[in-house]
Amino acid sequence: MNIMPSAYILLNTKPDAELEIIHKIKDLMNAYNQIAEYEIHGVYGVYDMIVKIECPEMENLRYVLGKIRRVDKVISTITMLVIEEQEL
């Protein structure tokens, strides 16, 4: 089983900017669809949304994570890299 490097990013956004940010991240990810797969969801709670990113190479993952963290109106992020050896 070939497991790709992946990460979850929790995002806090400016008020009422969630849909705009989701569209910006979707556009960004469409530009990188050759190197990354993703899921994005708005959530209730301390954070406003969560993004899951998978890339074939860790270098690609780091690059895409950096781009997402710089999206306009994102206030803060927490990035959690998945421990590949513990995936089922």
Backbone as a ProteinNet text record, in pm:
[ID]
protein_1_A
[PRIMARY]
MNIMPSAYILLNTKPDAELEIIHKIKDLMNAYNQIAEYEIHGVYGVYDMIVKIECPEMENLRYVLGKIRRVDKVISTITMLVIEEQEL
[TERTIARY]
84.3	0	88.6	68.7	148.4	71.2	117.8	51.3	122.7	45.5	103.2	115.6	218.2	226.2	99.4	45.6	-76.4	-76	-164.7	-174.7	-317	-353.3	-478	-441.5	-514.3	-490.9	-620.8	-613.6	-726.8	-708.3	-812.6	-801.9	-900.1	-853.2	-938.2	-940.2	-1059.6	-1074.7	-1134.4	-1126.2	-1197	-1346.1	-1424.6	-1568.9	-1632.4	-1721.2	-1798.4	-1712.6	-1590.9	-1503.5	-1491.2	-1564.8	-1546.4	-1567.2	-1679.4	-1705.3	-1601.8	-1561.7	-1458.3	-1328	-1291	-1167.5	-1180.1	-1295	-1314.3	-1294.8	-1352.3	-1335.5	-1190.3	-1121.4	-980.1	-895.5	-922.5	-845.8	-878.4	-1004.8	-1040.9	-969.1	-966	-894.2	-745.7	-688.9	-547.4	-520.1	-603	-581.8	-604.7	-696.2	-714.6	-589.9	-517.8	-392	-284.2	-296.2	-196.1	-252.6	-355.6	-421.2	-330.1	-219	-124.4	-39.5	-26.6	60.7	-12.6	-143.2	-212.2	-358.9	-407.3	-549.9	-593.7	-719.8	-762.2	-909.3	-945.1	-1083.4	-1087	-1196.7	-1212.4	-1354.4	-1366	-1496	-1503.9	-1615.7	-1645.3	-1688.8	-1650.7	-1684.3	-1731	-1807.4	-1845.7	-1745.6	-1718.7	-1628.7	-1521.8	-1409.7	-1299.4	-1242.9	-1240.3	-1188.2	-1302.9	-1276.3	-1379.9	-1382.5	-1268.8	-1264.7	-1145.9	-1155.5	-1047.2	-1018.9	-890.5	-847.1	-757.9	-783.7	-695.4	-625	-492.4	-410.2	-330.4	-323.3	-237	-153.9	-25.4	65.6	155.6	201.5	290.4	427.4	470.1	601.7	587.2	666.9	663.2	696.7	787.5	823.8	700.7	620.7	497.7	400	389	298.4	338.2	464.5	511.2	479.7	499.8	474.5	327.3	237.8	94.2	48.1	100.2	64.6	101.6	218.4	261.7	169.6	122.8	30.6	-102.8	-154.4	-282.3	-270.6	-160.4	-142.4	-138.5	-107.6	-96.6	-223.2	-329	-453.5	-505.9	-546.4	-597.9	-718.5	-727.1	-834.5	-826.5	-720.5	-693.8	-616.6	-671.4	-609.1	-499.6	-530.6	-431.2	-458.1	-355.2	-366.7	-294.1	-338.6	-265.3	-253.4	-131.8	-107.1	-64.3	-127.7	-95.3	-55.9	69.3	114.9	73.8	21.9	-21.4	101.2	100.8	207.7	179.1	255.4	228.9	228.9	317	328	205.7	123.1	6.9	-124.3	-117.2	-238.4	-284.6	-414.5	-471.9	-501.5
-118.5	0	124.5	210.3	331.6	448.3	499.2	608.1	738.8	838.3	968.2	1053.9	1139.6	1235.8	1321.2	1343.4	1422.4	1506.8	1605.8	1696.8	1748.8	1787.8	1858.3	1998.9	2097.3	2236.5	2291.2	2340.6	2409.6	2558.2	2625.2	2766.2	2850.6	2965.2	3071.7	3179.7	3233.3	3332.5	3460.8	3565.8	3688.7	3659.3	3731.3	3706.5	3718.4	3625.3	3622.6	3606	3557.5	3537.1	3389.9	3302.4	3158.3	3114.7	3153.9	3110.4	3164.4	3288.5	3347.3	3267.6	3231.4	3155.7	3015.4	2951.8	2818.8	2826.1	2927.7	2942.3	2969.1	3050.9	3079.1	2952.6	2872.9	2749.3	2649.7	2640.6	2551.9	2593.6	2723.6	2772.4	2739.6	2762	2731.6	2583.1	2498.9	2354.6	2305.6	2367	2329	2358	2463	2494.7	2391.3	2321.5	2222	2080.5	2056.3	1925.8	1811.2	1840.2	1735.2	1688	1773	1736.2	1721.9	1748.7	1744.4	1706	1629.9	1601.9	1670.9	1712.1	1786.2	1764.4	1794.6	1808.5	1935.9	2008.6	2129.4	2131.7	2165.4	2167.9	2285.7	2356.7	2453.4	2376.1	2423.9	2354.1	2454.3	2404.2	2483.3	2456.4	2555.4	2536.6	2643.5	2608.9	2702.9	2746.8	2656	2686.5	2699.9	2766.5	2792.7	2690.1	2629.9	2528	2435.5	2320.8	2223.2	2182.1	2167.9	2125.6	2003.2	1900.5	1783.4	1786.8	1773.4	1774.9	1645.6	1584.5	1468.4	1496	1468.8	1488.2	1365.6	1337.4	1222.9	1242.8	1366.3	1397.3	1499.5	1485.1	1577.4	1720.3	1735.8	1868.7	1938.6	1865	1921.4	1959.3	1875.1	1902.3	2031.6	2048	2170.5	2294.1	2282.5	2394.6	2435.1	2337.1	2364.2	2418.8	2363.2	2414	2561.2	2597	2736.4	2828.5	2783	2863.3	2882.6	2777.5	2787.2	2881.3	2874.8	2960	3108	3139.4	3279.4	3331.9	3254.3	3299.8	3421.5	3523.4	3646.5	3617.5	3681.7	3673.8	3550.3	3471.8	3365.4	3430.5	3421.4	3486.3	3399.2	3270.6	3180.7	3038.5	2956.6	2815.5	2728.8	2605.8	2501.2	2386.9	2342.4	2234.4	2109.7	1999.1	1870	1772.8	1729.6	1629.4	1491	1410.5	1275.9	1184.6	1101.4	1003.2	886.3	877.1	779.5	635.7	607	470.6	429.2	525.5	493	499.4	522.1	521.2	377.9	360.1	226.5	207.7
0	0	0	-98.4	-111	-50.2	61.8	132.2	100.4	57.8	24.1	149.5	155.7	265.4	267.1	386.2	395.8	522	522	635	645.7	767.6	793.6	836.1	784.5	821.6	878.9	1000.9	1062.7	1038.3	990.5	956.1	1035.2	1083.3	1134.4	1028.3	1002.5	896.9	951.5	872	907	902.3	983.5	986.2	847.3	818.9	694	568.2	581.8	465.8	427.7	495.6	476.4	331.5	271.2	133.4	35.9	54.7	-31.2	-20.6	100	120.8	62.3	79.6	19.7	-131.4	-195.4	-340.8	-379.1	-299.8	-328.2	-314.8	-211.4	-192.6	-303.5	-343.6	-455.1	-582.8	-611.7	-729.9	-720.9	-603.3	-581	-602.6	-545.8	-557.4	-699.4	-773	-913.2	-995.1	-957.6	-1026	-996.3	-882.7	-842.9	-845.3	-926.9	-924.4	-967	-1031.2	-1069.3	-952.2	-849.8	-737.5	-605.2	-602.3	-473.6	-489.9	-392.8	-378.5	-250.2	-244.2	-125.9	-94.7	27.4	73.8	156.1	147.8	229.4	283.9	412	477.7	573.8	570.1	674.8	798	916.2	1040.5	1145.6	1241.4	1357.7	1469	1549.9	1662.7	1666.1	1725.2	1742.6	1607.6	1510.4	1377.1	1278.5	1167.9	1068.1	955.6	927.6	823.9	843.1	776.4	778.5	634.2	605	472.5	489.2	409.9	405.7	271.3	274.7	153.9	147.8	30.3	5.6	-118.3	-111	-223.2	-235.8	-357.9	-374.8	-310	-293.3	-236.6	-123.2	-18.9	94.1	49.9	-44.8	-94.9	-154	-230.8	-287.8	-177.7	-76.4	35	105.6	134.1	200.4	115.8	-13.9	-105.1	-102.5	-116.4	-117.5	17.8	127.2	260.5	273.9	225.4	231.1	153.6	39.3	-41.4	30.3	91.2	162.5	281.8	352.6	470.6	435.1	308.8	265.3	197.2	194.1	131.8	208.3	132.6	192	279.9	392.2	491.6	580.8	568.3	665.2	779.8	899	1014.7	1074.7	1093.8	1152.6	1106.1	1117.3	1079.1	1180.7	1188.3	1258.9	1159.9	1137	1041.6	1117.8	1082.8	1145.8	1035.8	1037	941.6	990.7	900.1	934.1	949.2	1050.6	1070.2	977.7	871.7	766	819.6	912.5	964.7	1046.7	1086.7	1169	1090.7	959.3	878.1	856	851.7	827.7	681.9
[MASK]
++++++++++++++++++++++++++++++++++++++++++++++++++++++++++++++++++++++++++++++++++++++++

